[in-house]
Amino acid sequence: MPALLDKAAGQMNWLFPTLPWTVRLVYKDQSRAIGTGPEKFEMVCKTRESLDALARCDLSDFLDHYVAGDADLNGDFYNFVGCRVHVRHDGLWKVALKHQLRYTMLRFFPSDTRRKLVAVSSHYDLPHEFILSYLDKKTRAYSSGIWKDPMNGQMDDETLEEAQERKHQIAADHLQIQPDDKFLDVGCGYGYMVHLAESKYGCKNALGVTLSQAQIDNGFSRNMKLLHYKDVPAEGQFDKLHSVGMISHLDKAEIRQYYRHLFNLLKSGGTAWLKGISPPCNPAGLHNYNTVSGTFSQKYIFPDHYQFPVHFHIKVIEETGFQIKNCYWRYGHYAKTLRHWYRRFKENLPQTRHLITPQIERAWHLYLTYASTLDGEHGAIFKQFHLRKP
């Protein structure tokens, strides 16, 4: 067994050649070092199979073993997920073909309404108290806030509540919501934007649609419906449209349908405010369906979701017929939001652990830390589009 441990450590040192800290790889009573510098994390393989996955350089298999409880990850998770930026080259972040095949159909054929309902509910209909344990208390927004100083590493320069309120106010300022507007929020979450349109701007005809019954049951407005966005009649009846984070729940084959349907929902002269996470283009061709992080998220966090480079958004938006009034690049905001979510997740875990399975707890440690290591300096950022229908 020492030979297998040596092989696993060798593979990890080869995969992350510039890691400036040490991750300790442990199996039974033996250990090996990955990286150099101060020791900051520990990977404990409790089964031969989990160690063998590392020896094969199959991180997807290893993470499956971790979620199942066959391996432990001990220490500050940012020192584990931070290894990603030290991978030898981006092409090595791709998973084996066997892991990619399960997502092949989603690249070419849109998921139907029933599958989308199941996919979204699998995340958002987790116990209400658990989800709210890490969201802000004012808006309950499940998307990135807007921070005054997003690249500031300080966590206490302002609150999560302030950042989320600012995000909603920026959208409202761009949309210029009026009392007589017909307003629609697609993927409305807990409905704070619907509530804001009603309470602050006197909008008498506001509607939010979501696929989460828990969000409706605990939402801010009575004008929320459990409804797939494509089931809202596309009759050009809305003056203002808001859709934040919704784009990330679409599979690749669905993206054109989404923009086309939103375009047809708006009246001529109507405006839309859209936001989504968007990775940069990369020469390795990395995306949600072929990477360690993307397939992990597909399997355990957000089934049937995809993230598109911004050039693809712009192409489809303009081909659909929208005019792009503005596009805002927001670096660092998502990372800072995730760090606040993760801090609250950990602080509240003693009170919420009984609400979830051990598998969900393990998966959430990775979900809430991973993207924050990439946003801004190395990869995924979010963009906001202000659109107009001519």
Order of alpha helices (4+ residues) and beta strands (2+ residues): alpha-beta-beta-beta-alpha-alpha-beta-alpha-alpha-alpha-alpha-alpha-beta-alpha-beta-alpha-beta-beta-alpha-beta-alpha-alpha-beta-alpha-alpha-beta
